[in-house]
Amino acid sequence: HCGAMQPLEWKGIKYDKDDAGHLVYESVRYECAECGAHWKNTDKAWFLPRGEWRPTATPQRPGLRSYHIPSLLSPIGMRSWESAAEEWVDAQDDQSKLRVFINTFLGEPFVERGEAPRYERIMLRREGWSPEVRRFEQGENVTIEATKPEGALLVTIGADVQKDRIECEVVAWGANKESWSLGYHVLYGETRDIGSVCWQDFAEIIARPHAGIVASVTFVDARYTTDTVYSFCEQYETGVFPVMGETRQSARGKLYQMKDVDGYMTRRVELNVDILKLEVYGYLGKGLVEGSQPPVGYCHFPEEYGEHYFKMLTAEERVPEKSRDGFIRYKWINPPGRRNEALDCRVYALGALYLLAASVFEEVREDGLVDWKDFWAYIQESY
C-alpha cells in the first residue's frame, strides 16, 4: 500500500471476536506499521518474494551470521494468519500452549510472564474461607479441616525439606487448573532421622483427607537429605515420590523424567522447575473480572495467610544472563534474605498434577502438554 519495508511482528496481527469470545476467522489481517493499511494472508503471494534479509547486529566473528524468521512469513498453503490467530486466542488461558506458540510460531524466547508478581496484589485477593489448621491439644496434634471449595476435584501436596523442618502445601485443583491453597504447614524436627516427629506428622498429612479429599500425588523434595526422603517414599506403593528440581538446561526441555533409584523401592521425579515457576507466576498474575468465570489457573488463598507466606511464594526473580558465547539466557535467583519454600512447595504441587494427568493419559508429549479438557472431564466423571 505504501511501500514501507518492515519486519513482520505479532503485534501487527489484528482480529475480531464474536460475542461468545470466538475468533471471527475472516477478520484476521495484518496492519501496516507505517500507514495502517490492512493485508490479508493471501497477499503473501505478492509481498513474500519482495522481502529481503537485513542485518541488525554486528557479528562477533567475521562470517558469523544468525537468522530469525517467524512463521508469520509461512507461504500460502502452510501456516496461515487465521490458524495462528486461532491458536493464539486458544492459548491465552493455558500457559503451556502459550509457551509453545511463542517458541515455535514466533521463534522467540518465552519471557513475557517471567517477572515476579507483586505479593501485595495477591494478598488483596484473599477470600473468606478457612484453611486447615493444626493445633496441639491435650498432648497431641489436632487438625481442623479446611472448608471444601466449590469446584475442587482433587488434591496434590508439595513438600520442601530443610534441616530442621518440612514445609508442605496442600493444594486443591479444579477444572482449568483453578487452585485453592487448603493448608500450609511447617513441621519441625530432625529431617535426617526417618523416625523424627516431622516425618510422622507429614505421613499423617498425606494419609488424611483435606476438605474431604485425599491427596492423589505427593512430591517430596529430595535435595537436602536424599536417602531419608527415599526411605520415606518407598513406604508408599504409589502416589508419593521423591523429586529433584532441574533447570531448563539440565532437563533438556522436558517437563519431568522418571528414574529408578538404586537400592530403594521408589522412583525419582526429575522436575523442570524453570518451566513450572513460569507457569506458577503466570497464574499468580491473573485476576478476577466481575461477572466472569475465573481464568485458567486462577489461584485462591484464604484470609488467614499472612504477608510471610506471600513473600515466600513470590521470592525468586528471573533475570537475564549473558553467556560467554554472547547468548542471553535466563536464570532464577533467590535474592539474599528471602525465603522461597512456599514457591518450591507450589511448584512441586503443580508438578504432581502433571504427573497425575500423565497417569490418566498414557501418551503425553515430552514437554508435558496434555489434553486438559479431556483430563478434567475424566476427573469430573470419576467424582
C-alpha positions in Angstrom: 0.0 0.0 0.0 2.7 2.5 1.0 5.9 0.6 0.1 7.4 0.8 3.6 9.7 -2.2 4.5 9.1 -3.7 7.9 9.7 -7.0 9.7 6.5 -8.9 10.5 5.7 -8.9 14.2 2.9 -10.5 16.1 1.6 -7.1 17.3 0.7 -6.3 13.7 -1.9 -9.1 13.6 -5.4 -7.8 14.3 -8.6 -9.8 14.6 -12.2 -9.6 16.0 -14.1 -12.0 18.3 -17.8 -12.6 18.4 -20.0 -12.3 21.5 -19.0 -15.8 22.7 -15.3 -14.9 22.6 -14.6 -17.0 19.4 -12.3 -15.8 16.7 -14.0 -14.3 13.6 -11.9 -16.1 11.0 -12.4 -13.7 8.1 -11.5 -10.7 10.3 -7.8 -11.7 10.6 -5.5 -9.2 9.0 -2.0 -7.6 9.3 -1.8 -3.8 10.0 1.0 -1.9 8.3 3.2 -0.3 10.9 3.7 2.8 8.6 0.3 3.6 7.1 -2.2 1.3 9.0 -3.4 -0.4 5.8 -4.6 -4.0 6.2 -3.0 -7.1 4.5 -4.7 -10.4 4.2 -2.9 -13.8 4.3 -3.5 -14.1 0.5 -1.4 -11.0 0.0 1.7 -13.1 0.8 1.8 -14.2 -2.9 2.8 -10.6 -3.7 4.9 -9.4 -0.8 6.9 -12.5 0.2 9.0 -12.6 -3.0 9.8 -8.9 -2.3 11.2 -9.4 1.2 14.9 -9.2 1.9 17.3 -10.1 4.8 18.8 -7.2 6.7 21.4 -7.5 9.4 20.5 -6.0 12.8 23.7 -6.7 14.7 27.5 -6.7 14.3 29.0 -10.2 14.1 31.3 -11.2 16.9 33.4 -13.1 14.5 33.9 -12.5 10.7 31.4 -14.5 8.7 29.2 -15.4 11.7 25.5 -15.0 10.9 22.3 -15.8 12.6 18.8 -15.6 11.4 15.3 -15.1 12.8 12.1 -15.7 10.8 8.7 -16.2 12.4 6.0 -18.3 10.9 4.1 -15.1 10.1 6.0 -15.4 6.8 4.9 -19.0 6.0 4.0 -19.3 2.3 0.4 -19.7 1.3 -0.7 -23.3 1.8 1.3 -23.6 5.0 0.6 -21.8 8.3 -2.0 -19.1 7.7 -2.5 -16.0 9.8 -6.0 -17.2 10.5 -4.9 -20.5 12.0 -2.2 -18.7 14.0 -4.7 -16.2 15.4 -7.0 -19.1 16.4 -4.1 -20.8 18.2 -3.2 -17.6 20.0 -6.7 -17.0 21.2 -6.9 -20.6 22.5 -3.5 -20.3 24.3 -4.4 -17.2 26.3 -5.8 -19.3 29.1 -3.1 -22.0 29.0 0.5 -21.2 29.9 1.8 -24.4 28.3 0.2 -23.6 25.0 1.3 -20.0 25.1 4.9 -21.1 25.7 4.8 -23.5 22.6 3.2 -20.8 20.4 5.8 -18.2 21.3 8.7 -20.6 21.0 7.7 -22.4 17.8 5.5 -20.0 15.8 7.2 -16.7 16.7 10.6 -18.2 17.2 11.1 -16.1 20.4 12.1 -17.0 24.0 9.2 -17.3 26.3 9.9 -14.4 28.8 6.7 -12.4 28.7 5.4 -13.6 32.1 8.7 -14.2 33.8 8.8 -11.3 36.3 7.8 -11.9 39.9 4.3 -10.8 40.7 3.7 -8.3 43.5 2.9 -10.1 46.7 0.8 -7.2 47.9 -1.6 -7.6 45.0 -2.1 -11.3 45.6 -2.8 -10.6 49.3 -5.7 -8.3 48.3 -7.4 -11.3 46.6 -7.6 -13.4 49.8 -11.1 -14.9 50.4 -13.3 -15.6 53.4 -13.0 -19.4 53.7 -11.0 -21.3 56.3 -7.8 -23.4 55.6 -7.0 -26.5 57.6 -5.3 -25.8 60.9 -3.1 -28.0 63.1 -3.3 -27.4 66.9 -1.6 -29.0 69.8 -4.3 -30.0 72.3 -4.1 -32.3 75.3 -0.7 -33.7 74.3 -1.4 -34.4 70.6 -1.9 -32.6 67.3 -5.4 -32.0 66.2 -6.3 -31.0 62.7 -9.3 -28.9 61.8 -10.3 -29.5 58.2 -10.5 -26.7 55.6 -13.7 -25.5 54.0 -14.2 -27.5 50.8 -14.1 -25.0 47.9 -16.8 -25.3 45.3 -15.3 -26.8 42.2 -12.4 -28.6 43.9 -11.9 -32.0 42.3 -8.6 -33.4 43.5 -5.7 -32.6 45.8 -1.9 -32.7 45.5 0.8 -32.0 48.0 4.2 -30.4 47.5 6.9 -30.6 50.3 10.2 -28.8 50.7 12.6 -30.5 53.2 15.0 -28.4 55.3 17.5 -29.4 58.0 15.1 -28.8 60.9 11.6 -28.9 59.3 9.4 -30.0 56.4 7.3 -27.3 54.8 4.4 -28.5 52.7 1.4 -27.1 50.9 -1.9 -28.9 50.3 -3.4 -27.7 47.0 -6.9 -28.5 45.7 -7.4 -28.3 42.0 -10.5 -27.8 39.9 -11.3 -27.6 36.2 -8.9 -25.4 34.1 -6.2 -25.7 36.8 -8.1 -23.4 39.2 -6.5 -23.9 42.6 -7.1 -23.4 46.3 -4.4 -23.5 49.0 -6.1 -25.7 51.6 -3.2 -25.5 54.1 0.4 -24.6 54.5 2.2 -26.5 57.2 5.6 -26.2 58.9 6.6 -29.5 60.6 9.6 -29.2 62.9 12.0 -32.0 63.6 15.4 -33.5 62.6 14.7 -34.4 58.9 17.8 -36.7 58.6 16.1 -39.1 61.1 13.3 -41.1 59.5 11.8 -41.7 62.9 11.6 -37.9 63.7 8.2 -36.4 64.6 8.3 -34.2 61.5 8.1 -37.3 59.2 5.3 -38.8 61.4 3.4 -35.6 61.1 4.0 -35.5 57.3 2.8 -39.1 56.9 -0.4 -38.1 58.8 -1.0 -35.2 56.4 -0.6 -37.5 53.4 -3.0 -40.1 54.7 -5.9 -38.0 55.9 -8.5 -36.2 53.7 -8.3 -32.5 53.1 -11.6 -30.8 52.7 -12.9 -34.4 52.2 -10.3 -35.3 49.5 -7.3 -37.5 50.0 -4.2 -36.3 48.1 -3.7 -38.1 44.7 0.0 -37.4 44.4 2.7 -36.0 46.7 6.1 -34.7 45.7 8.8 -34.6 48.3 12.0 -32.5 47.8 15.0 -34.9 48.0 17.8 -32.4 47.6 18.8 -31.9 51.3 18.6 -35.4 52.8 18.2 -37.7 49.8 18.5 -41.1 51.5 15.9 -40.2 54.2 13.4 -39.0 51.6 14.0 -42.2 49.5 13.3 -44.3 52.6 10.2 -42.3 53.4 8.8 -42.5 49.9 9.4 -46.2 49.4 7.0 -46.9 52.2 4.2 -46.0 49.7 3.2 -48.3 46.9 2.3 -45.4 44.8 1.4 -41.7 44.9 4.4 -40.4 47.0 7.5 -39.6 45.0 11.0 -38.0 45.8 11.6 -35.1 43.5 14.8 -33.4 42.3 14.4 -29.9 40.8 16.3 -29.5 37.5 16.9 -26.3 35.4 15.7 -25.9 31.8 19.2 -26.7 30.6 19.8 -29.9 32.6 16.3 -31.1 31.9 16.7 -30.6 28.2 13.3 -29.1 27.7 11.4 -32.0 29.2 8.9 -31.2 32.0 9.8 -34.2 34.0 11.6 -37.6 33.8 11.0 -40.7 36.0 14.1 -42.6 37.1 14.7 -45.8 39.1 16.6 -45.3 42.4 19.3 -47.9 43.1 18.8 -49.6 46.4 15.3 -48.2 47.0 11.8 -49.3 46.0 10.8 -45.9 44.7 11.1 -43.9 41.6 12.6 -40.3 41.5 11.0 -37.5 39.6 13.4 -35.1 37.9 11.3 -32.0 37.5 12.0 -29.0 35.2 11.4 -26.3 37.8 12.2 -23.4 35.4 9.1 -24.1 33.3 6.8 -24.7 36.3 7.9 -21.5 38.1 7.0 -19.5 34.9 3.6 -21.2 34.9 3.0 -20.5 38.6 3.9 -16.9 38.2 1.7 -16.6 35.2 -1.3 -17.9 37.3 -0.5 -15.7 40.3 -0.6 -12.7 38.0 -4.2 -13.4 36.9 -7.1 -11.5 38.5 -10.9 -12.0 38.6 -13.2 -10.0 36.3 -16.6 -9.2 38.0 -19.3 -11.3 36.4 -16.9 -13.6 34.6 -15.6 -17.1 35.4 -12.2 -17.4 36.9 -9.4 -17.5 34.3 -7.4 -20.7 33.7 -5.0 -21.3 36.6 -6.6 -18.8 38.9 -5.2 -19.1 42.5 -7.4 -18.8 45.6 -6.0 -18.1 49.1 -7.7 -17.9 52.5 -7.8 -14.7 54.7 -5.6 -16.4 57.3 -2.5 -16.4 55.2 -0.1 -13.6 56.2 2.5 -11.5 54.4 5.3 -14.0 55.2 3.6 -16.7 53.0 3.1 -14.4 50.0 6.6 -13.1 50.2 7.9 -16.7 50.1 5.6 -17.5 47.2 7.0 -14.6 45.1 10.6 -14.7 46.4 12.5 -15.6 43.3 13.3 -13.4 40.3 14.0 -14.4 36.7 16.9 -12.4 35.3 18.9 -12.4 32.0 22.5 -13.5 31.9 24.9 -13.2 29.0 26.9 -16.3 28.4 30.5 -16.4 27.1 29.2 -17.2 23.6 27.2 -14.0 23.6 23.7 -15.6 24.0 21.2 -14.2 26.6 19.8 -16.9 28.9 17.5 -16.5 31.8 18.0 -18.0 35.3 16.1 -17.9 38.5 17.7 -16.2 41.5 16.7 -16.0 45.2 17.9 -12.7 46.5 19.8 -12.8 49.8 17.5 -12.7 52.8 14.4 -14.1 51.1 12.9 -17.5 51.8 11.3 -19.4 48.9 9.9 -22.5 50.5 6.3 -21.7 49.6 7.2 -21.2 45.9 9.0 -24.6 45.9 6.0 -26.3 47.5 3.6 -24.8 45.0 5.9 -25.8 42.1 6.0 -29.4 43.4 2.2 -29.5 43.9 1.8 -28.3 40.2 4.3 -30.9 39.0 2.4 -33.6 40.9 -0.7 -32.5 39.0 1.1 -33.0 35.7 2.2 -36.5 36.8 -1.3 -37.4 37.7 -2.6 -36.2 34.3 0.1 -38.4 32.6 -1.1 -41.4 34.6 -4.6 -40.8 33.2 -3.4 -40.3 29.6 -0.6 -42.8 28.8 0.7 -40.9 25.8 1.9 -37.4 26.9 4.3 -35.3 24.9 7.8 -34.8 26.4 7.1 -31.1 27.1 4.4 -32.1 29.5 1.4 -30.9 27.4 -1.7 -32.9 27.9 -5.3 -32.5 26.7 -6.5 -30.8 29.9 -10.1 -30.6 28.7 -10.3 -34.3 28.5 -8.4 -34.7 31.8 -10.8 -32.5 33.7 -13.8 -34.2 32.1 -12.4 -37.6 33.2 -11.9 -36.4 36.7 -15.4 -34.9 37.0 -16.9 -38.1 35.7 -14.9 -40.1 38.3 -16.4 -38.0 41.1 
